[in-house]
Amino acid sequence: MEKEIIRNCEFGGERPLYCKHHLQLENVIIHAGESALKETSDITATGCRFEGKYPLWCCDGFTVKNCIFTVGARAALWYSKNLAMEDTIVDAPKMFREMNGIKIRNVIIGAASETFWHCSAIEARDLVAERADYIFMNCSDIVLHNFRLSGNYSFQWSKNVEIHDSVLDTKDAFWETENITVYDSVINGEFLGWHSKNLRLVRCKIGGSQPLCYAENLILEDCTFLPDADLAFEYSSVEATVNGHITSVKNPKSGFIKAGSIGEIIIDQNIKAPASCKITTDR
């Protein structure tokens, strides 16, 4: 269906484009107000500026290109599906909630706290998320390439996640997650991956104290540890191949750990059954 074109216009107040369908917005400004494009479908927004709250709720099928979401556009995208977003700057908090089908490319989210909650089927490339505490909470089926994250408590309770060539500066990442694989990335932050199931790290660099504890079916392939990554693997079932040195390992539960060297291996009376982890070093 041919779209109605709205160009070089400004809207504000309550629901100015409510229940509209098949719209193409070009250089449109949504000023202060609420729910500008709620209950809509087949929307394209190019070169637009969103300043009001909740602009795109309950929207089915929308494309956002070269747009800006200001701080005032908080909670902008909720209960929607089938989004494609490119070349966009987001300064609004609490974006992306209860959504399915999200494709993102070259997007910067400067205030990403509590963003991507309860979302599924997410694909993102060249995404930057800053001030991003609790990002990707309780999400599923995610593929990320070149993701730059700065924020704590990321991916909690998420499932079926694949991350490539990324830098994650995040404390308490991947808690209680399931089926996470990270390739060729840097993960820096204490208490990484606690209580996770099926966490796999491939050619990753790991920093931060007490990483990878209480993990079930943990796999590390050709990873490296930074000096502050101490007291690793406590109470974990693990199969780990680590290149170079590990500062310390404490009470791993089962499996094996192979490393170039380990500064301290702590096995004490608190180790949990089956207490069968085999630890070997090159020297």
N, C-alpha and C positions, 0 to 999 in steps of 0.2 A: 504493500500500500504506500502511496506517495505521502511523504511527510509534510506537515504544515511547518513553514519556516518562520521563526521569530528571531529577528536580528536587531542588534543595537537598541535593546529595550531594557528597562529597569522595573523590578517588581519588589513589593514589600508587603508586610502585614501577614494576615492569616490566610493560608491556602490559596495563593493567587492563581496557581495552575493545577488545582486539585482535580484528580480524575481525568487528566488529559492523556491522550494516546497519540502515537505517531507524530512526535514533535522533533524538530531540529532547531536547537538553540545555538545562536552564534553571537558572541560578544554580548551576552546577557548578564546583568547584575541582579542577584537576588539579595535584597537588603534585609535588614533586621525584620524578624517575624518568625512564623513557624510553619513547617510542613508545606513548603512551596510546591513540591511536585509529588505529593503523597498519592498513593493508589493510582499510579500511572504505568504505562508500558510503552516499549519501543521509543525510547528517548535518546537523542544524541545531543551532547553538550560540548561545544568547541569554543575555547577562548572565553569561558565564562568565569564569573566570580561569585562565590557563594558566601554570604555573610550571615544569613539567618539560620535558626536552629532547625534541625530535623528535615533538611530539604528533600531527601530521597528515601522515604520510607515506603515499603510495600510496592516496590517497583519491579517489574518483570521485563528484563531486556533493556539494558541501557549502556551507552558508550560515553565515556568522559575523556576528553583530550585537551591537553594544554589549558587546564583549569586551575583555579586557586580556591581552596577552602580555608577561610580565615578562622581565627579563634572562635568567633561568634557562631560558626556553623557546626557546633558541637553535635555529636551523635548523628552525623549526617546520613549514614547509610545503614539502615537497620531493616530487618525482615524483608529483604529484597533478594533477587536472584538474577543470574546471568549478566554480570557486569564485566565490561572491558574498560580498563583505565590506563592511560598512557600520558607521559610527559606532564605530570601534574604535581603540584605542591600542596601539601596538606598541613595546616597548622592547627586544625581542630582536633580536640581529644575525642576518644571513645568512638572511633570510626569502625565500621564493619562489625555488625552484630547479627546473629541469627540469619546468616546468608549462605546461599549455595551457588557455586559457579562463579568464581572470581578470577579474572585474568588481569595481571598488573605488569606494566613494563615502564621502567624509568620514572619511578615515583619517589618523592621524598616526603616522609611523614615526620615533621619536626617535633610533634607533641603526641607520641604514639602510646601514651599510657592507656591501658585497658582497651587496646585495639585488637581486632580479630578475635572476638569471643563467640564460641558456639557456631563456627563457620565450617563449611566443608567444600571440597573440590576447589582448592586454591592453587593457582599457578602464578609465580612471580619471578621476574628477572630484573636485575638492577634496581632493587628496592633498598632504600635507606630508612631505618626507623630509629629515631632518637628519643630519649626520655621515655623509654618503652617498657616500663614496668608492667608485668602481667600480660604481655602480648601473646597472642595465639593460645589463649586458654581454652581447653576443651574443644579443640578443633580436630578435623580429620581429613585425610587425603590431601596432603600438601606437598608441592614440589617447588623448591626455591633454588635459584641460581644467582650468584653474586649478591647475596643478602648481607647488608651491613647493619648490625644490631648493637644498640647501646641501651641497656635496660635490664632489670633483674626479674626473676621469677618467670622466665619465658617458657612457653609450650607446656605448661602444667596440664596434665590429664589429656594431652593430645595423642592421636593415634595415626599411624600410617603416614609418616613424614619422611621426605627425602630432601637433603640439603647438599648443595655443591658449591665449592669455590667461594666460601663465605667467611666473614669475620664476625664472631659472636662474642661481644663483651657483656657477660651476663652472669650474675650470681644465681644459684639455685635453678639452673636450666634443666629441662627435661625431667622434672620430678613426676613420678607416677605416670610416665608415658609408656606407650606400647608401640613396638614396630617402628623405631626411628633409625634411619641410616644417614650418616654425615660423611661426605667425601671431601678430601683436600681442603680442609678448613681449619681456622684457628678458633678455639673455644677457650675463653679466658674468664674464669670466675669460680669462686669456691663452691663446694657442695654440688658438683656437677652430677646429674643423672641418678640421684638417690631414688630408690624404690622403683626403678624403671624395669621394664620387661622388653627383652629383645632390642636393646640398644647396640648399634653397630657403628664403630668409628673407623674410617679407612683413611690412612695417610693424613691424620689430623695432628695438630699441635695443641697440647692441653696444658692449661695453667690454672692455678688456684688451689687452695688447700682442700684436703679431704675429698678428692674426686672419686666418683664411681663406686659409692658404697651402697650396700643393701640392694644391689642390682641382680636381676635374674636373667640368665642367658646373655651376659654381656660379652661382646666381641670387639677386640681391638686388632687392627691389621696395620702394621708398619707405621705406628704412631710415635710421636715424641712427646716427652714431658718437660715442662719448664721447671726450674729449681723450686718454685713455691708449690708445686703439685705434690704435696707430701701426704703421708698416711692414706695411701690409695687402697681401694678395693676391699675395705672392711666389710665382712659378711656378704660378699658377692660371689656368685657363681660366674666364673670368668674364663675366657680364652683370649689371652693378650700376647701380642708380639710387639714389643716396644724397642725402637731404635735408640741407642744411647742410654743415658742414666735416668734412674728413678730415685728421688731423694729418699723415700721410705714407703714400705708396703706394710699394711697391718691386717692380720687375721682374715685373709681371704678364705672363703668357705670351701670352694671346689674348683676344679678345672686346672688351668695352667697359666703361668706367667713367664714369658721369656723376655729378658732385657739384656742390654749391653752390660749394665752394672746396676747395682742397687745399694744405696748408702746404708740403709738399715732395714732389716726384715724383722717385724715384731710379731711373734707368735706367742700368745700368753694364755692364761687359764680361761679367758673369756671367749676364745674362739668357738664357733658354732659347728655342729656336725654338718657334713661328714668330715670336715677338717682335712680334706684330701688334696688340696691344691698343690701342684708341683711347681716349684719356683726354681728357675735356672738362669744363669748369667753367662756371658762370654768370658768373664774374668772375676 
